[in-house]
């Protein structure tokens, strides 16, 4: 069993001013306790987290410190390789009315490739996906 952590959870957790901070803290407490198995993010999620956190906080020091915690933490970072990229592009093109971002599609491709069935996210679009359990 394992869990993929979406950027919105990590961003809300890192920013005490975020409306979802308390909820993100509760969810990540369960993730750290490995209630859902081993936690994972992707290099795309890392990119999104540090980019958005810098935009929201306007504080490079805080953003770098949080990025370093993610890099040194027990969360494994999976890379979007050529296979995952191509699968994500297929998901993106064929998604119909869901309107997932390309990064969301890379999340799905990684989850399928690595047999990850749980995702910690605030994004309700994942609830429409087959074989995915949303941890919210």
Secondary structure, DSSP 8 states (H G I E B T S, - for coil): -EEEE-HHHHHHHH-TTSTTHHHHHHHHHHHHTTTTSEEEEEHHHHHHHHHHHHHHH--HHHHHHHHHHHHHSS-EEE---HHHHHHHHHHHHH-TT----HHHHHHHHHHHHTT--EEE-S-GGGGGSTT-EEE-
